Amino acid sequence: MKGWKEIPEGGLILEPGNSVEYKTGSWRAKRPVLDKEKCINCLICWICCPEASIIVENEEVKGINYDYCKGCGICANECPKKAINMEEEK
């Protein structure tokens, strides 16, 4: 797997559908942590996530794909039940 440093200069896309080859989650400062007790599966986090890092199966939030999550915090900010908290990356 290529890292973000191997992405061509200028953000060129040399082959379609290749974003899964670049794991970009390693450069975040904070990570979203899901509290399943509070989650009502409204899927607003999934809709708002710019990286499609929210894992959903059978209309239920199952977790977060940290390989691609950049820690932007949009999911935590939009969650109506505050079921996602941003925590310092360890």
Backbone torsions as a table, in degrees:
resi	resn	phi	psi	omega
1	MET	NA	137.3	177.5
2	LYS	-84.3	146.6	175.0
3	GLY	-93.9	178.3	-177.5
4	TRP	-65.5	-22.0	179.7
5	LYS	-73.1	-18.6	179.7
6	GLU	-91.0	-0.7	177.8
7	ILE	-67.2	135.0	-178.5
8	PRO	-59.4	146.1	178.1
9	GLU	-59.0	146.3	178.3
10	GLY	81.4	4.1	178.1
11	GLY	66.1	28.3	-179.6
12	LEU	-65.6	139.0	175.6
13	ILE	-103.0	107.0	-175.6
14	LEU	-85.2	-25.0	178.1
15	GLU	-145.7	133.9	-177.7
16	PRO	-67.0	148.1	176.4
17	GLY	73.1	23.0	-175.4
18	ASN	-96.8	6.0	-176.5
19	SER	-62.9	-27.9	179.2
20	VAL	-67.8	-15.1	179.1
21	GLU	-78.5	-14.2	-175.0
22	TYR	-114.9	98.3	177.9
23	LYS	-79.8	114.4	-172.0
24	THR	-111.7	7.4	-176.9
25	GLY	-73.7	-11.8	-174.2
26	SER	-74.7	-9.1	-178.0
27	TRP	-105.2	17.8	176.9
28	ARG	-85.8	155.1	177.2
29	ALA	-98.2	-29.5	178.5
30	LYS	-129.4	151.8	178.9
31	ARG	-123.6	143.2	176.3
32	PRO	-77.7	136.6	177.9
33	VAL	-122.1	124.3	-176.0
34	LEU	-88.7	130.0	173.1
35	ASP	-102.0	99.3	-175.6
36	LYS	-63.6	-21.5	177.9
37	GLU	-66.2	-34.9	-178.2
38	LYS	-89.7	-22.4	-174.0
39	CYS	-66.7	131.4	178.0
40	ILE	-107.4	8.5	179.0
41	ASN	56.2	42.4	176.7
42	CYS	-76.1	-18.5	177.2
43	LEU	68.8	14.8	176.7
44	ILE	-62.6	-38.5	178.4
45	CYS	-60.8	-42.0	-179.7
46	TRP	-64.5	-41.7	179.3
47	ILE	-65.5	-40.6	-173.3
48	CYS	-85.6	-17.7	-176.4
49	CYS	-65.9	117.5	-178.3
50	PRO	-71.7	-14.0	-178.0
51	GLU	-109.3	3.6	-177.8
52	ALA	54.2	42.8	-177.8
53	SER	-90.1	-8.1	178.4
54	ILE	-82.7	123.9	-178.2
55	ILE	-90.3	120.8	-179.5
56	VAL	-124.5	131.3	174.7
57	GLU	-133.9	130.3	179.8
58	ASN	52.2	46.1	177.3
59	GLU	60.9	29.5	179.3
60	GLU	-133.7	133.5	178.1
61	VAL	-71.4	121.3	-177.5
62	LYS	-102.1	-23.4	-178.6
63	GLY	165.4	-161.8	-176.8
64	ILE	-131.8	133.0	178.0
65	ASN	-86.6	99.5	-176.0
66	TYR	-74.7	-10.3	176.4
67	ASP	-65.9	-28.7	-175.9
68	TYR	-117.3	-14.2	179.5
69	CYS	-66.7	128.0	-179.4
70	LYS	-98.8	0.8	176.6
71	GLY	75.1	30.6	-177.3
72	CYS	-69.6	-27.5	177.7
73	GLY	85.6	4.4	179.4
74	ILE	-61.2	-41.1	-179.3
75	CYS	-60.2	-44.8	180.0
76	ALA	-66.9	-38.8	-178.8
77	ASN	-67.8	-35.2	-176.1
78	GLU	-89.3	-13.7	-177.2
79	CYS	-66.5	118.8	-177.2
80	PRO	-69.7	-20.6	-178.8
81	LYS	-105.4	4.1	-179.4
82	LYS	54.4	42.1	179.7
83	ALA	-84.1	-6.6	178.2
84	ILE	-120.6	124.4	177.8
85	ASN	-116.6	141.6	177.5
86	MET	-90.2	124.5	-179.6
87	GLU	-121.6	151.1	178.8
88	GLU	-57.1	137.4	176.0
89	GLU	-69.0	137.0	-177.8
90	LYS	-98.9	NA	NA
